[in-house]
Amino acid sequence: MIKVSRVRIISFIIFFIICCVGVRSADNLSNRVPEEKLKLVKILPAKEEERIYFKLSPIIGVDGQDNVYAMLNFESLIFKMDSSGRLLKQIGQFGLGPGDMNIPFLMKIKNDRLFVLDSIGISIFFLDGKFEKKFRVFQFPRGFDIFKDMIVLMEFDSKGSPPFNLYTFDGKKQATFGSLYKLNYKLFKQLDKYMVIHTAHDGKVLCDDNYIYFISYLFGEVFKYDSKGNLIQKKKIEGLDETNNNIIKLNIDRFFISGQSRSKPNKYGSGTGLKASSLFGDAAIHGDRIYLLPASGDYGQILAIDKDRFAVEKKYTYLEDGDSEESFFTSVYLCMKNDSKNGKLSFFISGFNKDDNYIWWYTAGDNVR
């Protein structure tokens, strides 16, 4: 009887372990993020288009007619191409006058307008390239987007003022809101306070019809504000890989625990500034998701997170067969839309691939949700 009882006990233990493993396996399967390989539609500009050359990876945008806009900041101009990659229009030039640009670094296409942020201010163009208006900004901005019929501009001063300012298209400030990360500036020896603030708030400003978002590229957090500037949600992005989570820990140590100091001068007589590792190269908002272009970790993929839980729901892979992460292009900028013909979700990525700078146009199998 004793032997039978022992056999029954051992059998029960084995059965229990199998059940536990099975449950965990089911949980792992249910928690696994679905992945999709994107289909390459074309590479821009067209091979036969000799009037367009990208010295650096361009900042990109796309309108409702599948026209692609490629902005070169050091040349201070924008190439407008049709969907085949042929030049339609060249917009802007270097200068300080109406319609000129001075090292532009961000661009938005909304409300049938082209909004360009440079070191001087924000210029507004019609999509045919005709200049409409421009207004000055006096603090070096970190980012911007269009919220309804207003411009949300993220800009800093050394006083630690609220970072988000709401402007009309004529440049009249309507509201100020938001808060900064609380940094102990005593941790940053011989480093300018303004530079510390600016670096710690590396990220992207994004807007939909109802909310304003800030994506922190250093700490992997999303700030969500309502139309009145009230912070209604702040949360770390769920589902990042181990590499990105380690980068977050490193940045937290650099900015909140150990601090940093100016390094010794190099052979040119200047010391290096702050050390900070970015999680993402760019981000875009479309439908009910935010899309992130990793700079490391999940490199070669685009992460789709929902706008409520801020959790990774899907991963889109754009590396081609036979390409390694090292041999493929360094991704820089991302924008998205629905294809005007079939409604499929389209991704546009600019970057460097082995020998030159290009724009890659991909499409996904799913429609926007």
LINBELMO-V537177 format. One record per pair of residues at least 24 apart in sequence whose C-alpha atoms are under 6 Angstrom apart, sorted by sequence separation. I is the first residue (numbers start at 0). J is the second residue. D is the distance in whole Angstrom. If there is no record, write none. Layout:
I;J;D + I;J;D
This chain:
328;352;4 + 75;100;5 + 327;352;6 + 75;102;5 + 73;102;5 + 218;247;5 + 72;102;5 + 72;103;5 + 72;104;6 + 98;130;5 + 134;170;5 + 157;193;5 + 48;85;6 + 90;128;5 + 45;84;5 + 44;84;4 + 45;85;6 + 43;84;5 + 280;331;5 + 281;332;5 + 283;334;6 + 176;228;5 + 281;333;6 + 243;296;5 + 242;296;5 + 146;206;6 + 217;277;5 + 143;204;6 + 144;205;6 + 216;277;5 + 142;204;6 + 216;278;5 + 216;279;6 + 187;258;5 + 186;258;4 + 187;259;5 + 188;260;5 + 189;261;6 + 238;310;6 + 187;260;5 + 236;309;5 + 237;310;4 + 238;311;5 + 236;310;6 + 286;368;6 + 34;313;6 + 36;315;6 + 37;316;6 + 32;312;6 + 33;313;5 + 34;314;5 + 35;315;5 + 36;316;5 + 37;317;5 + 32;313;6 + 34;315;6 + 56;349;6 + 56;350;5 + 56;356;5 + 53;356;6 + 43;357;6 + 43;358;5 + 42;358;6 + 42;359;5 + 41;360;5 + 40;360;5 + 40;361;5 + 39;361;4 + 38;361;5 + 37;361;6 + 38;362;5 + 37;362;6 + 37;363;5
